[in-house]
Amino acid sequence: MRECSRLSRRAVLGLTAAALPLSTATEAAATTVVGGEQLARTGVQVRGASGLPAKITARSWLIADCESGEVLAAFNAHRRLPPASTLKMLFADTVLKKFDRTERYTVKDSDVSDIPLGSSLVGIKPGLSYTVEQLWQGVFLRSGNDAVHVLSHMNGGIAKTVAEMQAKAQDLQALDTHVVSPDGFDHPGQISSAYDLSLFARHGLKDADFRGYCGTRTADFPAGGKKTFQIQNTDRLLTGAWGLKSYDGLIGVKNGYTSNAGNTFTGAATRGGRTLLVTVMHPAEGSNAVYEQTAALLDWGFGDGRTAQAVGTLVDPLSEGGASAGRAPGKEAQAAAGAPGSAGGSSTGRVVEGAGVTALLLAAGVAMMVKRRRRAVAATAPADTETVHAEAAGTREPGGRHRR
C-alpha cells in the first residue's frame, strides 16, 4: 500500500512538471533576485577579503560602496524585519522635495492628534508656526513622529503619504518593504530589510537637503514666541553620545528603535574619497551595539574590505533607468512556491494559465491512477491516502512602543 502511494505521488509530481508551459519554466529559471542571487542566500556573503568582525550579532546587515552600489559583504540582506525609525529615510525620499525649506506652516490640533502613544517627539505645539526646514530637523535629529505627521498632513494626509511611500519603494526596487505608517512606528505587517534600507539611504544621500539634515548634529527649535530650545541628533556615531566616540568621517544617516524592532541603524562615512554605507538590524545586545557593530563594519570596509569583490549591488531606481529585478524569496514565498516570484504581471498571468492546464491534467491522471489502484487492492483493505500540500504561513508583528 505504501509503495503504491509513493509511486502515485511521484506520478502526480511528474504530471505537474509536464503540464507547466515551457514559457513559465523558462521565466522561473530566468528570474533574478533584486541586487543579485547571492544576496538571497542565508549566512555571511563575502568574496576576496578576510577579517570580517567576528562579533556581529545583528539578525541582518549589509555594507556597500555608496557611489558604485557594490555590496562588499552581507548577512541575510533580504531578511524582512521591522525597520523602526529607519523607515523615515523612505519618508524623506518621498516627501522632502515637495515643499520649499523656507515655507512656513501653522500646526493644527488635527495634525498631531493621530500620533501613536509612546512615539518619540521633537515637541511640536499646535498653533505655532514652523518652517519646513525646522520640521525636517525634527524628523532627522529627534526622530520626531510629530514632525512626520505634520509633514504628512501637509502632503495630503497619512493614507496618501503611505501610498506614495509604497510607490516610491517600488520605484527604488525595495521589494522587501511594506509601509503601514510614515513614521516607522510598530504596526502589524510593517517590514523592510537591510538591503532596502540601504537603498533608501543611498538614494537620499544624493540630495543635498537630505544629506544636510541627516548630518546635522544640533539645531535650535521653536518653543513659542521668540524662545527656542536645542535639539541634538540621536545618531550616537554622529554626536559621540552615550559613551560612544563619534565616528571619523560619518555623514549620517538614520537610527531607530522600538520595543518590537529592537535597534536599527543605517550609517554612511567618507574616508579617502570613498563613501561606505552600512545597515545593521536587530543586534542581540543593548542600545550601543547597533552603533558599535556599524563602526566595526565600516572599519573593515575601509581596511581589509578594500580587496572585497562584489557579492551583489544596490540597484538604481526604475525611474532612473534601473533594470527591473525579481523579489527576494521570503519564507512565505519559499513555502508556497519554492522559488523567487516573478516581478512582471504578464508572467503571473501565464503562471495562472499554466496552473489551470496543470489542474486538468492532474485530475485526469489522478482519476486513472485511482482506478488502477482500486483494481490492485480490491480484495484487501482500502488503500491509504496521502495528501501533499504547501502552506504559506503569514506573520503578524506584535505592537510595540517607539522610543527612537
Residue pairs with C-beta under 8 A, 6 or more apart in sequence:
1 377
1 383
1 384
2 384
4 373
4 376
4 377
4 383
5 383
5 384
5 385
5 386
8 366
8 369
8 373
8 386
9 386
9 388
11 365
11 369
12 362
12 365
12 366
12 369
12 388
15 358
15 361
15 362
15 365
16 358
16 362
18 361
19 354
19 357
19 358
19 361
19 362
20 354
20 358
21 350
21 353
21 354
21 357
23 350
24 347
24 350
24 351
24 354
27 342
27 347
27 350
28 339
28 342
31 326
31 339
31 340
31 341
31 342
31 343
32 325
32 326
32 340
33 39
33 40
33 78
33 325
33 326
33 327
33 328
33 329
33 340
34 78
34 173
34 175
34 195
34 315
34 325
34 326
34 327
34 328
35 71
35 77
35 78
35 195
35 312
35 313
35 314
35 315
35 325
35 328
36 71
36 310
36 311
36 312
36 313
38 45
38 311
38 312
39 45
39 71
39 74
39 77
39 78
39 195
39 311
39 312
39 328
40 78
40 328
40 329
40 340
42 76
43 75
43 76
44 52
44 73
44 74
44 75
45 71
45 73
45 74
45 75
45 77
45 311
45 312
46 52
46 72
46 73
46 74
46 308
46 311
47 308
47 309
47 310
47 311
48 307
48 308
48 309
49 72
49 73
49 304
49 305
49 306
49 307
49 308
49 309
50 304
51 300
51 303
51 304
51 305
52 73
52 300
52 304
53 293
53 296
53 297
53 299
53 300
55 293
55 296
56 75
56 280
56 283
56 293
56 296
56 297
57 283
57 284
57 285
57 289
57 293
58 75
58 280
58 281
58 282
58 283
58 284
58 290
58 293
59 76
59 79
59 81
59 281
59 282
59 283
60 75
60 76
60 77
60 79
60 81
60 193
60 194
60 279
60 280
60 281
60 282
61 74
61 75
61 76
61 77
61 194
61 278
61 279
61 280
61 281
61 293
61 297
62 71
62 73
62 74
62 75
62 77
62 194
62 195
62 198
62 278
62 279
63 71
63 72
63 73
63 74
63 276
63 277
63 278
63 297
63 298
63 300
63 301
63 305
64 70
64 71
64 72
64 198
64 202
64 276
64 277
64 278
64 313
64 314
65 72
65 274
65 275
65 276
65 277
66 202
66 205
66 268
66 275
66 276
66 277
67 274
67 275
68 313
69 202
69 313
69 314
69 315
69 316
70 310
70 312
70 313
70 314
71 77
71 310
71 311
71 312
71 313
71 314
72 276
72 301
72 305
72 308
72 310
72 311
73 297
73 300
73 305
73 308
73 311
74 194
74 195
74 311
74 312
76 194
77 193
77 194
77 195
77 312
77 328
78 176
78 193
78 194
78 195
78 328
78 329
78 330
79 193
79 194
79 281
80 176
80 191
80 192
80 193
80 330
81 191
81 192
81 193
81 261
81 264
81 281
81 282
82 186
82 190
82 191
82 192
82 258
82 260
82 261
82 264
82 397
82 400
83 177
83 184
83 190
83 191
83 192
83 197
83 256
83 261
83 264
83 281
84 184
84 186
84 256
84 257
84 258
84 261
84 262
84 263
84 264
84 402
85 120
85 143
85 183
85 184
85 254
85 255
85 256
85 257
85 258
85 264
85 402
85 404
86 184
86 192
86 197
86 200
86 254
86 255
86 256
86 264
86 265
86 266
86 279
87 177
87 179
87 182
87 183
87 184
87 190
87 192
87 197
87 256
88 139
88 140
88 143
88 148
88 182
88 183
88 184
88 254
88 256
89 197
89 200
89 201
89 204
89 253
89 254
89 266
90 165
90 168
90 169
90 172
90 174
90 177
90 179
90 192
90 200
91 139
91 148
91 151
91 152
91 161
91 165
91 182
91 183
91 184
92 136
92 139
92 140
92 204
92 210
92 213
93 168
93 172
93 200
93 203
93 204
93 210
94 161
94 164
94 165
94 168
95 151
95 152
95 155
95 161
95 164
96 136
96 204
96 207
96 209
96 210
97 207
97 209
98 155
99 132
99 151
99 154
100 132
101 131
101 132
101 133
101 136
101 209
102 131
102 132
102 133
103 131
103 132
104 129
104 130
104 131
104 132
105 129
105 130
105 131
105 132
105 135
105 150
105 154
106 127
106 128
106 129
107 124
107 125
107 126
107 127
107 128
107 129
107 130
107 150
108 126
108 153
109 126
110 153
111 126
111 149
111 150
111 153
112 124
112 126
112 146
112 149
112 150
114 149
114 158
115 121
115 145
115 146
115 149
115 183
116 145
116 181
116 183
116 185
116 402
117 401
118 401
118 402
118 403
119 145
119 146
119 183
119 185
119 402
120 142
120 143
120 144
120 145
120 402
120 403
120 404
121 142
121 144
121 145
121 146
122 137
122 138
122 139
122 141
122 142
122 144
122 146
122 147
122 221
122 231
123 138
123 142
123 144
123 146
123 221
123 223
123 229
124 130
124 135
124 138
124 144
124 146
124 147
124 150
125 224
128 222
128 224
129 222
130 150
130 222
132 151
134 219
134 221
134 222
135 147
135 150
135 151
136 147
136 151
136 209
136 213
137 147
137 213
137 216
137 219
137 221
137 231
138 144
138 146
138 147
138 221
138 231
139 147
139 148
139 151
139 213
140 213
140 214
140 216
140 233
140 252
140 254
141 213
141 216
141 218
141 219
141 231
141 232
141 233
141 234
142 231
142 232
142 233
142 234
142 404
143 234
143 254
143 255
143 256
143 404
145 183
145 185
145 402
148 182
148 183
149 158
149 182
149 183
152 158
152 160
152 161
152 182
155 161
155 164
158 181
158 182
161 182
162 179
162 180
162 181
162 182
165 179
165 182
166 177
166 178
166 179
169 175
169 177
169 179
169 196
170 318
171 317
171 318
171 319
172 196
172 199
172 200
172 203
172 317
173 199
173 315
173 317
173 318
173 322
173 324
173 325
174 192
174 193
174 195
174 196
174 199
174 200
175 196
175 326
175 327
175 328
175 343
176 191
176 192
176 193
176 195
176 196
176 327
176 328
176 330
177 191
177 192
177 193
177 196
178 189
178 190
178 191
178 192
179 190
180 187
180 188
180 189
180 190
181 187
181 190
183 402
184 190
184 256
184 258
184 402
185 258
185 402
186 258
186 259
186 260
186 261
186 397
186 398
186 399
186 400
186 401
186 402
187 397
187 399
188 396
188 397
188 398
188 399
189 396
189 397
190 397
191 397
193 281
193 328
194 279
194 280
194 281
195 279
195 314
195 328
197 264
197 266
197 279
197 281
198 266
198 277
198 279
198 314
199 314
199 315
200 266
201 252
201 253
201 254
201 266
201 268
201 277
201 279
202 277
202 314
203 317
204 210
204 211
204 214
204 253
205 211
205 214
205 251
205 252
205 253
205 268
205 275
205 277
211 251
211 252
214 235
214 251
214 252
214 253
214 254
215 238
215 251
215 252
216 233
217 232
217 233
217 238
217 239
218 230
218 231
218 232
218 233
219 230
219 231
220 228
220 229
220 230
220 231
221 228
221 229
221 230
221 231
222 228
223 229
232 239
232 241
233 239
234 255
234 404
235 250
235 252
235 253
235 254
235 255
235 265
235 267
236 242
236 244
236 255
236 288
236 291
237 244
237 246
237 247
237 250
237 265
237 267
237 291
237 294
237 295
238 246
238 247
238 250
238 252
239 246
240 246
242 287
242 288
243 288
244 288
244 291
244 292
247 267
247 269
247 295
247 298
248 269
248 271
249 269
249 270
249 271
250 267
250 268
250 269
251 268
251 269
251 270
251 275
252 267
252 268
253 266
253 267
253 268
253 277
254 265
254 266
255 263
255 264
255 265
255 266
255 290
255 291
255 404
256 263
256 264
256 265
256 404
257 263
257 264
257 287
257 402
257 403
257 404
258 400
258 401
258 402
258 403
259 400
259 401
259 403
260 397
260 398
260 399
260 400
261 281
261 282
261 400
262 281
262 282
262 283
263 282
263 283
263 287
263 289
263 290
264 279
264 280
264 281
264 282
264 290
265 279
265 280
265 290
265 291
265 294
266 277
266 278
266 279
266 280
267 277
267 278
267 291
267 294
267 298
268 275
268 276
268 277
268 278
269 275
269 276
269 298
269 302
270 276
271 302
272 302
274 302
276 298
276 301
276 302
277 314
278 294
278 297
278 298
278 301
280 290
280 293
280 294
280 297
283 289
283 290
283 293
301 308
315 322
315 323
315 325
316 322
316 323
318 324
324 343
324 344
325 343
326 340
326 341
326 342
326 343
327 333
327 340
327 341
327 343
328 340
329 339
329 340
329 341
331 393
331 395
332 392
332 393
332 394
332 395
333 339
333 340
333 341
333 392
335 390
335 391
335 392
335 393
336 390
336 391
336 392
337 390
338 390
342 348
342 351
373 383
374 383
377 383
